[in-house]
Amino acid sequence: MKSAVETLSPTRAKLTVEVPFEELKPSLDAAYKAIAQQINIPGFRRGKVPPMVIDKQVGRGAVLDQAINDVLPKKYVEALQANELEPLAQPEVEVTRLEDNDVLEFTAEVDVKPTIELPAYDGLEASVDDIEISDEDVEEQVTALRQRFGTLTDVERPAADGDFVVLDLKAMQDGEVLEGAEITGTSYQVGRGGMIDGLDEALVGMSAGEEKTFSSQLVGGDLVGQDVEVQVAVSQVQEQELPELDDDFAQLASEFDTAEELVADVRVRLGNGKRLEQAAAARDAVLEALLEKVSIPLPETLVTEELNARRQNIEQQLAMAGITMAKYLEDEEQTQDEFEADLDRRVRDAVAAQFLLDEIAKKEELGVDQQELSQHLVRRAQQSGQDPQSFANHMFEHNHIPDLVQEILRGKALATIVESAVVKDASGNVVELKGLQPDGTIADVSDEEPAEAAAETETDGDEEKAEA
């Protein structure tokens, strides 16, 4: 077999492969054998029909087609390996020459990984914001804890923001209640949001025993986005009473004896969380700093596929949260064009980061052992809420293990970059960056044995914003 490669662009190649006919012989023999099992020819037992008879009765063309379909994928893979090409998608294949008993020639156009000249990645510098823990932050956390132990008391007054109400609600269109759009006896905190637009405004000022009708739009189901009339009836108005922040409460709600100790612990926990957030921001800043040092051509087909997948994922998360895209864009103060531009930038950065980290993993000769793969499988299963064994079986059955291995290698490459970087906060303090986790986050610095494997490097800003 002979093959040659033509570079059509930095991310697309055209292979021309010439296969001598003798290399088709095993596939031809197999084709004759398979066809012999499928036809009935008088005077011959099934499976024992000679090739010359098959050529006459069925046609040599049918045999050649079956043989070519068998051999072509194998020769394509051999040509990729011979020319050291890494395909990113299925090829566009065309048989360009077929001379019986002489030669088969075909071409294959395919998107390939671009060639990257790695920049220096030791000692990268980046900066992040300072950690700030305000008294308001601490008070908010303490109040949330008090609310967990709060009690509800019926009140004889109109509902106000922050009160709880017990309500019945139904959405109607043309005077008929819509299927699945009716709830009864539900406790709801006024001002919490997330149920249906206009509900909070309607509830403020309502007393027990009152009903009100207002116009809104459904955010889920077959009638999403359509105008409906919503009827809400309040049967109870309740005021939440919070326990006093004193030593008795501290002993009830925590392992501490005094309120002072409880508040101090809340501040420490907030600080730990802020440090993890800062470390994750530092990780992203280091990767961004490296991406700025190199220009990576991207295959547009791959970018388009990832854009569509990301967009669909965001829309699904919004639907699950009961939020329309229009409402989401309004909350984010974005136009549709701004959203698309931001998503496009994120996807391009993510794809470029994958290519870059793959190249670094190759240069550093990083590897993955069985224990690392097993641990990664368990983590991914936990993240998706699945049984680890069932998740692992699915990954093996659908040949996704190479993808998981690549995730681990990218994580190790990212760890190599980040742990050699110098990141400072706005005050000039060096940020601790040790122990990348498989999901790309930074392990708590208090962990004795932080995990060193990190996997996915794609920014999750889209999903995080959608869930907000």
Buried (B, 14 or more C-beta within 10 A) or exposed (E): BEBEBEEEEBBBBBBBBBBEBEBBEEBBEBBBEBBBEEBEBEEBEEEEBEBEBBBEEBEBEBBBBBBBEBBBEBBBEBBBEBBEBEBBEEBEBEEEEBEEEEBBBBBBBBBBBBEBEEEEBEEBEBBBEEBEBEEEBBEEBBEEBBEEEBEBEEBEEBBBEEBBBBBBBBBBBEEEEBEEBEBEEEEBBBBEEEBBBBBBEBBEEBEBEBEBEBEBBBBBEEBEEEEBBBBBBBEBBBBBEBBEBEBEBBBEBBEBEEBEBBBEBBBEEBEEBBBBBBBBBBBBBBBBBBBEEBEBBBBEEBBEBBBEEBBEEBBEBBBEBBBBBEBBBEEBEBEEEEBEEBBBEBBBBBBBBBBBBBBBBEEBEBEBEEEBBEBBBBBBBEEEEEEBEEBBEEBEEEEEBEEBBBBBBBBBBBBBBBEEBEBBBEEEEEBEBBBBBBBBBBBBBEEEEBBBBBBBBBBBBBBEBBEE
